[in-house]
Amino acid sequence: MLRLMSGDLVLDEPDDFDIADLPALMRLVHWAGLLGARVLLSSATLPPALVQGLFEAYRNGRQHYQRNRGDRPGAAERMPDVCCAWTDEFSADAADCADAAAFASAHQAFAAKRVARLAKAQVRRRCALLALDLAGLNMEQCYPRFG
């Protein structure tokens, strides 16, 4: 927790964690918000529900952080806008999200734009699932079938 008071939190591939780890992951992101740290999620495969949950955990922590600081007039009453950014190989987008609905809308807009760009991109690989009948063959007979 001391580290979160003076640094930021970078989570690489948080979707690779086990489902049993999600409560701890959410608490960690919430603590980052409580202590005023920024959070960076690095993954191309985060499901929307996980992203939404992490945003809400962070935002709730930031609300407490801002209320407890109280160094600016009205800071305790004003809900914080969370600066969110999305990047990929095509572009970078940012939005100040005041609530979960604003975040969901911005996230969906980025995802839709990405899908549209990927649909226009050059196809680099094609694959096909082929039946492979190896029943009754020994190892030496199987190897040529994979060539």
N, C-alpha and C positions, 0 to 999 in steps of 0.2 A: 504494500500500500504506500510505503514511503516513496517507492520508485514512481508510482503513478502521480504523486504530488509534484514531481519535478520533470516528468517525461511524458511521452505519449505511448499509446498502446497500438501495436501492429499485430494483427492476427492474420496469419497466412493460411489459407484454405480452411476456414473454420467449419465448413461443411464436411470435412474429413473426420471430425470428432464423432464419437459414438453418441447415440441418442441419450445415453445415461449421463453424458458430459454436458448436455445443454443447460441444465440448471446452473452449474458452476460457470459456464461460459456467459450466461446472461448476468449472473452476479458480478462477474469480472467487468463486463461492459458497463453495468450500472455503477460500480465503484469508480470506474474511469470518469463517468459523468459527475459523480459526487465530488471527486477530487479535482475537477477542472481539466482533466487530460483530454486530449483528442484521440479518436479511434480511427484506425485505418483497417478496412477489411480488404484483403487481397484474395480474390477468387473469381473465376469465370463461371462457376457453376453453383452459386448460392441460390437456393430456392427462395421464391418471393416471401413465403411465410417466415423463414428464418431471418431474412433481411429486415422485414417489418418488425419482428420481435426484438431484434438487436437495436433497431432505431428507437423503439419505444422504451426499452430498458435504459438506453443512453440518455434519452430526452428526460425521463423521469429523474435520473441522477443529476442532470444539469439543472433542472428546476430547483432541486434542493440546494445545489451548489450556489446558484444565483441568489436564492432567498437568504441563505446564511451569510453571504458576503455583505449584502446590504450597504455597499459603499457608494451606491448611486441612488439618487432620489427615484422612488418608484420601482427599484430593482426587485423588491420582494413581490410586488403585484404583477409585474410584467412577465408573461410566459416567454421563455427564450426561444428564439429562432435558431435552429441548428443548421449550420452550413454543411451541406452534403455535396459530394462530388462523385461523378461516375466517369471513368476513363476506359477506353478500349483502343484498339489499333486505328480506329477511324476518327475519333474525336474525344473531347472532354466536355462534360456538362456540369454545371453547378447550380444549386438552388438553396435558398434559405427556407427551410421547412418549419413552419410554426406548429404543425400538429401531424398526427399519423396520416390523416387524409391527404395533406399536402405532400408528404413524403411518398405515399403510395402512388399518387398521381405523377410525381416527378420520376419515380423509379419506373413506372409503367411506360412513360413517354420515352425514357432512354432505351428501355428494352425494345419497344416497338421500332424505334429508329435503328437500333442495331440489327434487328431481324430484317428490316428492309434493305440495309446495306449488305448484309450477308447473302440475301437472296440474289443480289446483283453481282456478287463476287465470283471470280473464276473458280470452277470446280477443280480441286487439286487431286482428289483421290476418289475413286469409286470402289465399292466393294459389293460382294455378293455372298450370300450364305449358300454353300454347296453341301449336298449330302455326302457323307464320308462313311462308307461301309467297311469297317475293319474287323468285322466278326470273323473269327476262325483264322486270322492271319497271325504269324509270328512277327517279332520286331523287325527283322530284316525285310520282310514283305511289306511292312507298313511304311518304312522310310520313303520309298519312291512315290507314294501317294501324296506326300506333303510337298513334293518338288514342284 
